[in-house]
Amino acid sequence: MKIGIIGQGYVGLTISAFAAEHFEVVGFDSNQNVVNQLNLGVSHIEGVESALLAKWIKAGRYGATTNGSDIRDCQIVVIAVPTPLTLDRKPDLSFIEAACITIGQNLSKPVLVINESTSFPGTLRDFIKPTIDKYSSVKVDHLYAISPERVDPGRGDFNQKNTPRLYAGLTTEASEKTRDFYSKFCDNLVEVSSPEVAEAAKLFENTFRQVNIALVNEFAQIAYALGVSVYETLDAANTKPYGFMKFTPSAGVGGHCIPVDPTYLAAVAEEHGAPATFIRRANEVNLEMSEYIVRRVAADNGGDLKGKSVLVVGVAYKPNVADVRETAAELVIEHLRSQGAVVSWHDDVVGSWKGESSTLLHGADISVVVTKHDSVDEKKILASAPYVFDTTGKVKGAIGL
Ligand SMILES: NC(=O)c1ccc[n+]([C@@H]2O[C@H](COP(=O)([O-])OP(=O)(O)OC[C@H]3O[C@@H](n4cnc5c(N)ncnc54)[C@H](O)[C@@H]3O)[C@@H](O)[C@H]2O)c1
């Protein structure tokens, strides 16, 4: 069986690498550079080893392409393209639409179309299917299913194989074929009664995280105002064996999911006249964290950061990955610069970002740790400036939240 996977990023390439063990995989991506690198056996995604990719290429089980017609004889097509927000923070389905156009224009025989991209309930039924129908030159009755991706890049304990996977088809046949496909490389498949439930569950999972992160970020501010250690309090609360789940404060939330997915839920909720107050406020609290941190740093340094050299340590949105999408470091740097600080950053995992490069980890007036990669030495961080503010709770001896 031949599988086409549209989008060869974090989600699509990860699925490709697992699926290639059982199927022939065509990885379609609109980015020529990504495709060129992949065809050389070079992976750009943590968790997908270049050696594995090269092995699949050599075995004729994987090839990347920018040519939509290369998916024409696939039996299953998986959509794994970005679902960001528009500039006015509304769901942006333009990438899904483009993927649907590729499918419509290139597939004249019925296939199983599975969406893995995160979006709001109704996307499969009311957007993907009609869009593919609209762009199909001949009438084709494809099968449609959703199986939202839960991959957590850089995570060692949970992967495609052992992370339970939700799925639902628009028809029973679509559900059965989806189960057959994923059961080859996923141990635990959970069928739900409709695609809308699977779509809503994915959004709610990330909304749960977003709201709880906002709560703990707000609590960190309360604890500081009360002169109580936030970390010790959280550890104390966490001794309760039920009814409590520990989240830790941070400079905000980043990545493709937590800052974005809840807004998809809020947008669709409000469209249907339902309030999304928690979600909206949680987003604000998380965004405001960067400003709070800069206020704290300024207050500890004579109230003024003008002309001070500030080193931001770690600009990836989370430890041990190079992903800078929606990283809280961006807002922290923005606020520091707006206070007149001379800001540089150190992050060897990211290397270069927004036209700037990672600088050395020393010689600053002030260091602010936003993300602590395992590879970065704690002692070196502490020695990088006379004043070190750590937003991660991982650098012992630094000033913290
Ligand atoms: N990254 C994660 O941890 C994660 C986890 C769960 C779910 N998701 C969801 O999965 C989806 C994909 O996310 P990602 O992290 O893989 O994104 P990504 O940006 O890493 O990769 C997307 C890829 O799609 C390509 N692309 C864009 N438009 C295309 C098109 N029309 N045709 C072909 N290729 C196209 C891009 O060039 C890019 O290589 C999103 O909906 C995201 O919310 C991501």
The ligand as an SDF file (V2000), in Angstrom:
LIG
                    3D

 44 48  0  0  0  0  0  0  0  0999 V2000
    4.3890   19.9360   16.3750 N   0  0  0  0  0  0  0  0  0  0  0  0
    3.6610   19.3430   17.2720 C   0  0  0  0  0  0  0  0  0  0  0  0
    4.1460   19.0200   18.3510 O   0  0  0  0  0  0  0  0  0  0  0  0
    2.2120   18.9890   17.0020 C   0  0  0  0  0  0  0  0  0  0  0  0
    1.5890   18.1060   17.8740 C   0  0  0  0  0  0  0  0  0  0  0  0
    0.2850   17.7650   17.6520 C   0  0  0  0  0  0  0  0  0  0  0  0
   -0.4030   18.3470   16.5950 C   0  0  0  0  0  0  0  0  0  0  0  0
    0.2130   19.2360   15.7690 N   0  0  0  0  0  0  0  0  0  0  0  0
   -0.5610   19.7800   14.6520 C   0  0  0  0  0  0  0  0  0  0  0  0
   -0.1400   19.1410   13.4510 O   0  0  0  0  0  0  0  0  0  0  0  0
   -0.2160   20.0520   12.3450 C   0  0  0  0  0  0  0  0  0  0  0  0
    1.1330   20.1530   11.6700 C   0  0  0  0  0  0  0  0  0  0  0  0
    2.0450   20.6920   12.5940 O   0  0  0  0  0  0  0  0  0  0  0  0
    3.6070   20.5330   12.4560 P   0  0  0  0  0  0  0  0  0  0  0  0
    4.1550   20.8530   13.7920 O   0  0  0  0  0  0  0  0  0  0  0  0
    3.9380   19.2480   11.8190 O   0  0  0  0  0  0  0  0  0  0  0  0
    3.9300   21.7220   11.4430 O   0  0  0  0  0  0  0  0  0  0  0  0
    5.3510   22.0050   10.7250 P   0  0  0  0  0  0  0  0  0  0  0  0
    5.3580   23.4630   10.4730 O   0  0  0  0  0  0  0  0  0  0  0  0
    6.4550   21.3800   11.4870 O   0  0  0  0  0  0  0  0  0  0  0  0
    5.2520   21.2380    9.3600 O   0  0  0  0  0  0  0  0  0  0  0  0
    4.3040   21.5390    8.4100 C   0  0  0  0  0  0  0  0  0  0  0  0
    4.9120   21.2390    7.0610 C   0  0  0  0  0  0  0  0  0  0  0  0
    3.8580   21.3920    6.1230 O   0  0  0  0  0  0  0  0  0  0  0  0
    4.3950   22.0120    4.9660 C   0  0  0  0  0  0  0  0  0  0  0  0
    3.2790   22.5800    4.2500 N   0  0  0  0  0  0  0  0  0  0  0  0
    2.5860   23.7050    4.5060 C   0  0  0  0  0  0  0  0  0  0  0  0
    1.5970   23.8290    3.6260 N   0  0  0  0  0  0  0  0  0  0  0  0
    1.6380   22.7670    2.8180 C   0  0  0  0  0  0  0  0  0  0  0  0
    0.8720   22.3340    1.7300 C   0  0  0  0  0  0  0  0  0  0  0  0
   -0.1770   23.0250    1.3250 N   0  0  0  0  0  0  0  0  0  0  0  0
    1.2280   21.2000    1.1040 N   0  0  0  0  0  0  0  0  0  0  0  0
    2.2910   20.4850    1.5350 C   0  0  0  0  0  0  0  0  0  0  0  0
    3.0530   20.8470    2.5580 N   0  0  0  0  0  0  0  0  0  0  0  0
    2.7180   21.9720    3.2070 C   0  0  0  0  0  0  0  0  0  0  0  0
    5.4130   22.9780    5.5000 C   0  0  0  0  0  0  0  0  0  0  0  0
    6.3770   23.2980    4.5000 O   0  0  0  0  0  0  0  0  0  0  0  0
    6.0170   22.1920    6.6540 C   0  0  0  0  0  0  0  0  0  0  0  0
    7.1510   21.4620    6.2680 O   0  0  0  0  0  0  0  0  0  0  0  0
   -0.7300   21.3410   12.9360 C   0  0  0  0  0  0  0  0  0  0  0  0
   -2.1220   21.3700   12.8310 O   0  0  0  0  0  0  0  0  0  0  0  0
   -0.3430   21.2530   14.3920 C   0  0  0  0  0  0  0  0  0  0  0  0
   -1.1700   22.0100   15.2240 O   0  0  0  0  0  0  0  0  0  0  0  0
    1.5250   19.5470   15.9480 C   0  0  0  0  0  0  0  0  0  0  0  0
  1  2  1  0
  2  3  2  0
  2  4  1  0
  4  5  1  0
  4 44  2  0
  5  6  2  0
  6  7  1  0
  7  8  2  0
  8  9  1  0
  8 44  1  0
  9 10  1  0
  9 42  1  0
 10 11  1  0
 11 12  1  0
 11 40  1  0
 12 13  1  0
 13 14  1  0
 14 15  2  0
 14 16  1  0
 14 17  1  0
 17 18  1  0
 18 19  2  0
 18 20  1  0
 18 21  1  0
 21 22  1  0
 22 23  1  0
 23 24  1  0
 23 38  1  0
 24 25  1  0
 25 26  1  0
 25 36  1  0
 26 27  1  0
 26 35  1  0
 27 28  2  0
 28 29  1  0
 29 30  1  0
 29 35  2  0
 30 31  1  0
 30 32  2  0
 32 33  1  0
 33 34  2  0
 34 35  1  0
 36 37  1  0
 36 38  1  0
 38 39  1  0
 40 41  1  0
 40 42  1  0
 42 43  1  0
M  CHG  2   8   1  16  -1
M  END
$$$$
